[in-house]
């Protein structure tokens, strides 16, 4: 018997207050459905058996989740053993969805992801944003967001929230303190978007179900986060077989990193960890936009690689230029191979320092590094072997990001989806 005011301890050891017990159990059921049972959609009885909840409790929770369009029933799967086959449960592909947005130095991106993780809409717009004021860049982003919201609605989805990936240092309130390659200082992204067309807020207000009153304040409409952090989280949740401790390196015009330790993103004391691109690899080297000298991104950023490979003119869109670089490298073009080897060496020098400090055992190459990983990884590995004390007996894996070049925008949308699955009660209309 639980006394009023006492707490119960959940499976993970966290105290569970009575008021949030239902939320906890709803999320538990969703996790069980997402995980499946023996590779098939679980029945209510399967979920009861796996969670220890009673069948009556599971049935009530499942009914609420189906009513909120978070779960859906599928045809029974024939199975061996006695008894009627029961209806299976899967995450709903027509309920809440996450909107991921990315603003980077030379492109904008949007994607809509449903609860099953399927991408339902995607748009990338190549455009050099360096000469563009932040307000104009964000207005262009709002256009992509508006099209994504319309695409979601046309497929019967409603947007549960928006996460925006930016290549810079972001405060908890969504203010971009500094994005050197965009030339942004103290840009209040949520305020600018709200003051503009309001596309993001309108999409959320029109599309989402009415959150329960007590949860309304907690329902996020827009979260702004460093792009490498969102990409790292996307990689962490991309499948059950991935590493739990790794550094994700985002190669773009700038270079960022997301550090994941034991399955948790390491943000640092103020949320600003991961500025790998501004680690000096030549202390007296080339000036950097950050005010320092010899920073990694001056030697291994996208523009540095393309320039060294002789691909600076005539101007090519960046994705076409990277594609051209891949072609040249496949043909063993000396300039292309030399550019990639030099960049990989510079990355390896910087990342070896990180590995010596943090003991991460996996390096994921993301952004434009993902399609170039065949050529970048060998010199990165060589520098790790030379410079990391433990490398002789404890090798470090260096591999392309599983989500490829789109990890940040996919990670952004996925962070909203995971938020719905972890806190489902606010998407249900039934009282708690
Ligand atoms: Zn720098």
Boltz pocket constraint, residues with backbone or C-beta under 6 A from the ligand:
constraints:
  - pocket:
      binder: B
      contacts: [[A, 277], [A, 278], [A, 288], [A, 289], [A, 290], [A, 291], [A, 292], [A, 293], [A, 295]]
      max_distance: 6.0
